[in-house]
Amino acid sequence: MDGKYEPIEVEIFGQAYNVRGDGDPNYLMELARFVDSRMREVAAEVATVDPAKIAILAALNIADEFSRYRKQR
């Protein structure tokens, strides 16, 4: 085994997750920081404290941004 799929621990919105993926572990850490940042932005704007609802809203925001980016290209 070449270690490409060794799990790394990331923290998103105060929760630790073991994730694995093909490629640079630093990239996974960067993605986790991005998701954490978006969740914190959403949490600052909504009345709910439910992490699942905040995650869904953050995912919708990220999906919207991605969709707009694809349409522009």
Backbone as XML, in Angstrom:
<?xml version="1.0"?>
<chain id="A" units="angstrom">
  <residue number="1" name="MET">
    <atom name="N" x="0.856" y="-1.198" z="0.000"/>
    <atom name="CA" x="0.000" y="0.000" z="0.000"/>
    <atom name="C" x="0.886" y="1.239" z="0.000"/>
  </residue>
  <residue number="2" name="ASP">
    <atom name="N" x="0.546" y="2.215" z="-0.811"/>
    <atom name="CA" x="1.390" y="3.390" z="-0.943"/>
    <atom name="C" x="0.979" y="4.553" z="-0.052"/>
  </residue>
  <residue number="3" name="GLY">
    <atom name="N" x="-0.053" y="4.391" z="0.781"/>
    <atom name="CA" x="-0.443" y="5.435" z="1.716"/>
    <atom name="C" x="-1.380" y="6.481" z="1.165"/>
  </residue>
  <residue number="4" name="LYS">
    <atom name="N" x="-1.790" y="6.321" z="-0.089"/>
    <atom name="CA" x="-2.664" y="7.333" z="-0.682"/>
    <atom name="C" x="-4.001" y="7.417" z="0.038"/>
  </residue>
  <residue number="5" name="TYR">
    <atom name="N" x="-4.419" y="6.336" z="0.653"/>
    <atom name="CA" x="-5.750" y="6.306" z="1.247"/>
    <atom name="C" x="-5.708" y="6.262" z="2.766"/>
  </residue>
  <residue number="6" name="GLU">
    <atom name="N" x="-4.602" y="6.668" z="3.354"/>
    <atom name="CA" x="-4.521" y="6.714" z="4.811"/>
    <atom name="C" x="-5.468" y="7.809" z="5.318"/>
  </residue>
  <residue number="7" name="PRO">
    <atom name="N" x="-6.244" y="7.501" z="6.338"/>
    <atom name="CA" x="-7.174" y="8.523" z="6.845"/>
    <atom name="C" x="-6.437" y="9.650" z="7.555"/>
  </residue>
  <residue number="8" name="ILE">
    <atom name="N" x="-6.995" y="10.835" z="7.429"/>
    <atom name="CA" x="-6.506" y="11.976" z="8.195"/>
    <atom name="C" x="-7.682" y="12.529" z="8.973"/>
  </residue>
  <residue number="9" name="GLU">
    <atom name="N" x="-7.388" y="13.157" z="10.085"/>
    <atom name="CA" x="-8.449" y="13.743" z="10.893"/>
    <atom name="C" x="-8.598" y="15.220" z="10.550"/>
  </residue>
  <residue number="10" name="VAL">
    <atom name="N" x="-9.823" y="15.613" z="10.267"/>
    <atom name="CA" x="-10.141" y="17.014" z="10.014"/>
    <atom name="C" x="-11.232" y="17.438" z="10.985"/>
  </residue>
  <residue number="11" name="GLU">
    <atom name="N" x="-11.323" y="18.728" z="11.208"/>
    <atom name="CA" x="-12.376" y="19.244" z="12.071"/>
    <atom name="C" x="-13.252" y="20.190" z="11.272"/>
  </residue>
  <residue number="12" name="ILE">
    <atom name="N" x="-14.545" y="19.921" z="11.324"/>
    <atom name="CA" x="-15.520" y="20.759" z="10.634"/>
    <atom name="C" x="-16.616" y="21.107" z="11.622"/>
  </residue>
  <residue number="13" name="PHE">
    <atom name="N" x="-16.764" y="22.378" z="11.879"/>
    <atom name="CA" x="-17.805" y="22.893" z="12.747"/>
    <atom name="C" x="-17.777" y="22.223" z="14.125"/>
  </residue>
  <residue number="14" name="GLY">
    <atom name="N" x="-16.551" y="22.071" z="14.637"/>
    <atom name="CA" x="-16.369" y="21.538" z="15.979"/>
    <atom name="C" x="-16.422" y="20.023" z="16.091"/>
  </residue>
  <residue number="15" name="GLN">
    <atom name="N" x="-16.578" y="19.327" z="14.975"/>
    <atom name="CA" x="-16.636" y="17.865" z="14.980"/>
    <atom name="C" x="-15.417" y="17.319" z="14.248"/>
  </residue>
  <residue number="16" name="ALA">
    <atom name="N" x="-14.837" y="16.272" z="14.794"/>
    <atom name="CA" x="-13.696" y="15.628" z="14.156"/>
    <atom name="C" x="-14.190" y="14.511" z="13.241"/>
  </residue>
  <residue number="17" name="TYR">
    <atom name="N" x="-13.578" y="14.423" z="12.070"/>
    <atom name="CA" x="-13.916" y="13.389" z="11.094"/>
    <atom name="C" x="-12.627" y="12.772" z="10.567"/>
  </residue>
  <residue number="18" name="ASN">
    <atom name="N" x="-12.638" y="11.464" z="10.400"/>
    <atom name="CA" x="-11.539" y="10.777" z="9.731"/>
    <atom name="C" x="-11.936" y="10.622" z="8.269"/>
  </residue>
  <residue number="19" name="VAL">
    <atom name="N" x="-11.157" y="11.226" z="7.397"/>
    <atom name="CA" x="-11.452" y="11.159" z="5.962"/>
    <atom name="C" x="-10.234" y="10.612" z="5.231"/>
  </residue>
  <residue number="20" name="ARG">
    <atom name="N" x="-10.491" y="10.028" z="4.104"/>
    <atom name="CA" x="-9.399" y="9.530" z="3.269"/>
    <atom name="C" x="-9.720" y="9.833" z="1.825"/>
  </residue>
  <residue number="21" name="GLY">
    <atom name="N" x="-8.671" y="9.993" z="1.069"/>
    <atom name="CA" x="-8.872" y="10.264" z="-0.339"/>
    <atom name="C" x="-7.592" y="10.069" z="-1.104"/>
  </residue>
  <residue number="22" name="ASP">
    <atom name="N" x="-7.719" y="10.028" z="-2.379"/>
    <atom name="CA" x="-6.583" y="9.868" z="-3.267"/>
    <atom name="C" x="-5.922" y="11.226" z="-3.438"/>
  </residue>
  <residue number="23" name="GLY">
    <atom name="N" x="-4.675" y="11.328" z="-3.100"/>
    <atom name="CA" x="-3.979" y="12.583" z="-3.316"/>
    <atom name="C" x="-3.404" y="13.169" z="-2.052"/>
  </residue>
  <residue number="24" name="ASP">
    <atom name="N" x="-3.129" y="14.434" z="-2.117"/>
    <atom name="CA" x="-2.450" y="15.172" z="-1.063"/>
    <atom name="C" x="-3.352" y="15.362" z="0.157"/>
  </residue>
  <residue number="25" name="PRO">
    <atom name="N" x="-2.920" y="14.901" z="1.327"/>
    <atom name="CA" x="-3.715" y="15.121" z="2.544"/>
    <atom name="C" x="-3.942" y="16.601" z="2.843"/>
  </residue>
  <residue number="26" name="ASN">
    <atom name="N" x="-3.001" y="17.437" z="2.432"/>
    <atom name="CA" x="-3.171" y="18.877" z="2.651"/>
    <atom name="C" x="-4.367" y="19.415" z="1.873"/>
  </residue>
  <residue number="27" name="TYR">
    <atom name="N" x="-4.644" y="18.820" z="0.726"/>
    <atom name="CA" x="-5.800" y="19.228" z="-0.058"/>
    <atom name="C" x="-7.088" y="18.895" z="0.690"/>
  </residue>
  <residue number="28" name="LEU">
    <atom name="N" x="-7.149" y="17.720" z="1.298"/>
    <atom name="CA" x="-8.323" y="17.355" z="2.098"/>
    <atom name="C" x="-8.489" y="18.316" z="3.272"/>
  </residue>
  <residue number="29" name="MET">
    <atom name="N" x="-7.381" y="18.684" z="3.889"/>
    <atom name="CA" x="-7.441" y="19.639" z="5.002"/>
    <atom name="C" x="-7.974" y="20.990" z="4.515"/>
  </residue>
  <residue number="30" name="GLU">
    <atom name="N" x="-7.526" y="21.407" z="3.336"/>
    <atom name="CA" x="-7.985" y="22.669" z="2.749"/>
    <atom name="C" x="-9.492" y="22.626" z="2.485"/>
  </residue>
  <residue number="31" name="LEU">
    <atom name="N" x="-9.970" y="21.507" z="1.937"/>
    <atom name="CA" x="-11.399" y="21.359" z="1.694"/>
    <atom name="C" x="-12.186" y="21.419" z="2.996"/>
  </residue>
  <residue number="32" name="ALA">
    <atom name="N" x="-11.681" y="20.746" z="4.014"/>
    <atom name="CA" x="-12.355" y="20.752" z="5.322"/>
    <atom name="C" x="-12.409" y="22.164" z="5.893"/>
  </residue>
  <residue number="33" name="ARG">
    <atom name="N" x="-11.325" y="22.912" z="5.758"/>
    <atom name="CA" x="-11.332" y="24.304" z="6.252"/>
    <atom name="C" x="-12.346" y="25.145" z="5.482"/>
  </residue>
  <residue number="34" name="PHE">
    <atom name="N" x="-12.459" y="24.894" z="4.184"/>
    <atom name="CA" x="-13.424" y="25.621" z="3.362"/>
    <atom name="C" x="-14.851" y="25.332" z="3.822"/>
  </residue>
  <residue number="35" name="VAL">
    <atom name="N" x="-15.178" y="24.051" z="4.011"/>
    <atom name="CA" x="-16.515" y="23.670" z="4.463"/>
    <atom name="C" x="-16.779" y="24.244" z="5.852"/>
  </residue>
  <residue number="36" name="ASP">
    <atom name="N" x="-15.795" y="24.161" z="6.737"/>
    <atom name="CA" x="-15.944" y="24.723" z="8.075"/>
    <atom name="C" x="-16.233" y="26.215" z="8.011"/>
  </residue>
  <residue number="37" name="SER">
    <atom name="N" x="-15.500" y="26.903" z="7.157"/>
    <atom name="CA" x="-15.688" y="28.343" z="7.004"/>
    <atom name="C" x="-17.095" y="28.666" z="6.515"/>
  </residue>
  <residue number="38" name="ARG">
    <atom name="N" x="-17.558" y="27.940" z="5.516"/>
    <atom name="CA" x="-18.904" y="28.177" z="4.990"/>
    <atom name="C" x="-19.969" y="27.894" z="6.048"/>
  </residue>
  <residue number="39" name="MET">
    <atom name="N" x="-19.789" y="26.834" z="6.803"/>
    <atom name="CA" x="-20.769" y="26.515" z="7.847"/>
    <atom name="C" x="-20.805" y="27.625" z="8.901"/>
  </residue>
  <residue number="40" name="ARG">
    <atom name="N" x="-19.654" y="28.146" z="9.246"/>
    <atom name="CA" x="-19.611" y="29.233" z="10.237"/>
    <atom name="C" x="-20.255" y="30.509" z="9.696"/>
  </residue>
  <residue number="41" name="GLU">
    <atom name="N" x="-20.061" y="30.779" z="8.410"/>
    <atom name="CA" x="-20.719" y="31.932" z="7.789"/>
    <atom name="C" x="-22.234" y="31.778" z="7.844"/>
  </residue>
  <residue number="42" name="VAL">
    <atom name="N" x="-22.714" y="30.600" z="7.496"/>
    <atom name="CA" x="-24.156" y="30.336" z="7.526"/>
    <atom name="C" x="-24.675" y="30.453" z="8.946"/>
  </residue>
  <residue number="43" name="ALA">
    <atom name="N" x="-23.968" y="29.858" z="9.900"/>
    <atom name="CA" x="-24.414" y="29.869" z="11.296"/>
    <atom name="C" x="-24.549" y="31.290" z="11.830"/>
  </residue>
  <residue number="44" name="ALA">
    <atom name="N" x="-23.700" y="32.183" z="11.344"/>
    <atom name="CA" x="-23.762" y="33.575" z="11.790"/>
    <atom name="C" x="-24.973" y="34.312" z="11.232"/>
  </residue>
  <residue number="45" name="GLU">
    <atom name="N" x="-25.579" y="33.761" z="10.176"/>
    <atom name="CA" x="-26.683" y="34.442" z="9.501"/>
    <atom name="C" x="-28.065" y="33.848" z="9.774"/>
  </residue>
  <residue number="46" name="VAL">
    <atom name="N" x="-28.124" y="32.659" z="10.369"/>
    <atom name="CA" x="-29.422" y="32.005" z="10.567"/>
    <atom name="C" x="-29.712" y="31.847" z="12.051"/>
  </residue>
  <residue number="47" name="ALA">
    <atom name="N" x="-30.986" y="31.615" z="12.349"/>
    <atom name="CA" x="-31.407" y="31.514" z="13.742"/>
    <atom name="C" x="-31.189" y="30.115" z="14.327"/>
  </residue>
  <residue number="48" name="THR">
    <atom name="N" x="-31.037" y="29.103" z="13.476"/>
    <atom name="CA" x="-30.911" y="27.741" z="13.973"/>
    <atom name="C" x="-29.506" y="27.449" z="14.481"/>
  </residue>
  <residue number="49" name="VAL">
    <atom name="N" x="-29.420" y="26.542" z="15.441"/>
    <atom name="CA" x="-28.125" y="26.061" z="15.916"/>
    <atom name="C" x="-27.947" y="24.583" z="15.556"/>
  </residue>
  <residue number="50" name="ASP">
    <atom name="N" x="-28.896" y="24.028" z="14.807"/>
    <atom name="CA" x="-28.845" y="22.627" z="14.410"/>
    <atom name="C" x="-27.741" y="22.437" z="13.366"/>
  </residue>
  <residue number="51" name="PRO">
    <atom name="N" x="-26.688" y="21.695" z="13.715"/>
    <atom name="CA" x="-25.574" y="21.534" z="12.775"/>
    <atom name="C" x="-25.979" y="20.889" z="11.452"/>
  </residue>
  <residue number="52" name="ALA">
    <atom name="N" x="-26.947" y="19.996" z="11.472"/>
    <atom name="CA" x="-27.378" y="19.358" z="10.215"/>
    <atom name="C" x="-28.019" y="20.384" z="9.292"/>
  </residue>
  <residue number="53" name="LYS">
    <atom name="N" x="-28.854" y="21.250" z="9.827"/>
    <atom name="CA" x="-29.487" y="22.280" z="8.992"/>
    <atom name="C" x="-28.447" y="23.269" z="8.474"/>
  </residue>
  <residue number="54" name="ILE">
    <atom name="N" x="-27.497" y="23.610" z="9.326"/>
    <atom name="CA" x="-26.428" y="24.522" z="8.907"/>
    <atom name="C" x="-25.599" y="23.876" z="7.798"/>
  </residue>
  <residue number="55" name="ALA">
    <atom name="N" x="-25.328" y="22.585" z="7.926"/>
    <atom name="CA" x="-24.556" y="21.872" z="6.897"/>
    <atom name="C" x="-25.302" y="21.865" z="5.567"/>
  </residue>
  <residue number="56" name="ILE">
    <atom name="N" x="-26.622" y="21.636" z="5.616"/>
    <atom name="CA" x="-27.410" y="21.620" z="4.381"/>
    <atom name="C" x="-27.413" y="22.999" z="3.734"/>
  </residue>
  <residue number="57" name="LEU">
    <atom name="N" x="-27.593" y="24.031" z="4.518"/>
    <atom name="CA" x="-27.585" y="25.387" z="3.967"/>
    <atom name="C" x="-26.218" y="25.737" z="3.382"/>
  </residue>
  <residue number="58" name="ALA">
    <atom name="N" x="-25.156" y="25.337" z="4.063"/>
    <atom name="CA" x="-23.807" y="25.585" z="3.545"/>
    <atom name="C" x="-23.601" y="24.816" z="2.246"/>
  </residue>
  <residue number="59" name="ALA">
    <atom name="N" x="-24.070" y="23.573" z="2.195"/>
    <atom name="CA" x="-23.940" y="22.770" z="0.971"/>
    <atom name="C" x="-24.694" y="23.419" z="-0.186"/>
  </residue>
  <residue number="60" name="LEU">
    <atom name="N" x="-25.870" y="23.945" z="0.090"/>
    <atom name="CA" x="-26.636" y="24.632" z="-0.956"/>
    <atom name="C" x="-25.896" y="25.873" z="-1.443"/>
  </residue>
  <residue number="61" name="ASN">
    <atom name="N" x="-25.290" y="26.616" z="-0.525"/>
    <atom name="CA" x="-24.517" y="27.795" z="-0.925"/>
    <atom name="C" x="-23.321" y="27.406" z="-1.782"/>
  </residue>
  <residue number="62" name="ILE">
    <atom name="N" x="-22.622" y="26.351" z="-1.390"/>
    <atom name="CA" x="-21.462" y="25.885" z="-2.151"/>
    <atom name="C" x="-21.910" y="25.387" z="-3.527"/>
  </residue>
  <residue number="63" name="ALA">
    <atom name="N" x="-23.016" y="24.639" z="-3.571"/>
    <atom name="CA" x="-23.536" y="24.129" z="-4.846"/>
    <atom name="C" x="-23.946" y="25.278" z="-5.759"/>
  </residue>
  <residue number="64" name="ASP">
    <atom name="N" x="-24.566" y="26.304" z="-5.200"/>
    <atom name="CA" x="-24.958" y="27.467" z="-5.991"/>
    <atom name="C" x="-23.733" y="28.154" z="-6.569"/>
  </residue>
  <residue number="65" name="GLU">
    <atom name="N" x="-22.724" y="28.351" z="-5.756"/>
    <atom name="CA" x="-21.499" y="28.990" z="-6.232"/>
    <atom name="C" x="-20.852" y="28.161" z="-7.351"/>
  </residue>
  <residue number="66" name="PHE">
    <atom name="N" x="-20.812" y="26.862" z="-7.165"/>
    <atom name="CA" x="-20.226" y="25.974" z="-8.168"/>
    <atom name="C" x="-21.027" y="26.019" z="-9.472"/>
  </residue>
  <residue number="67" name="SER">
    <atom name="N" x="-22.340" y="26.000" z="-9.366"/>
    <atom name="CA" x="-23.196" y="26.040" z="-10.544"/>
    <atom name="C" x="-23.004" y="27.341" z="-11.314"/>
  </residue>
  <residue number="68" name="ARG">
    <atom name="N" x="-22.954" y="28.459" z="-10.600"/>
    <atom name="CA" x="-22.734" y="29.743" z="-11.254"/>
    <atom name="C" x="-21.377" y="29.789" z="-11.940"/>
  </residue>
  <residue number="69" name="TYR">
    <atom name="N" x="-20.374" y="29.219" z="-11.293"/>
    <atom name="CA" x="-19.026" y="29.169" z="-11.861"/>
    <atom name="C" x="-19.032" y="28.362" z="-13.163"/>
  </residue>
  <residue number="70" name="ARG">
    <atom name="N" x="-19.685" y="27.205" z="-13.144"/>
    <atom name="CA" x="-19.759" y="26.363" z="-14.345"/>
    <atom name="C" x="-20.462" y="27.069" z="-15.484"/>
  </residue>
  <residue number="71" name="LYS">
    <atom name="N" x="-21.527" y="27.794" z="-15.177"/>
    <atom name="CA" x="-22.274" y="28.501" z="-16.227"/>
    <atom name="C" x="-21.448" y="29.613" z="-16.849"/>
  </residue>
  <residue number="72" name="GLN">
    <atom name="N" x="-20.606" y="30.256" z="-16.046"/>
    <atom name="CA" x="-19.742" y="31.338" z="-16.541"/>
    <atom name="C" x="-18.658" y="30.816" z="-17.457"/>
  </residue>
  <residue number="73" name="ARG">
    <atom name="N" x="-18.227" y="29.597" z="-17.232"/>
    <atom name="CA" x="-17.151" y="29.017" z="-18.038"/>
    <atom name="C" x="-17.749" y="28.468" z="-19.280"/>
  </residue>
</chain>
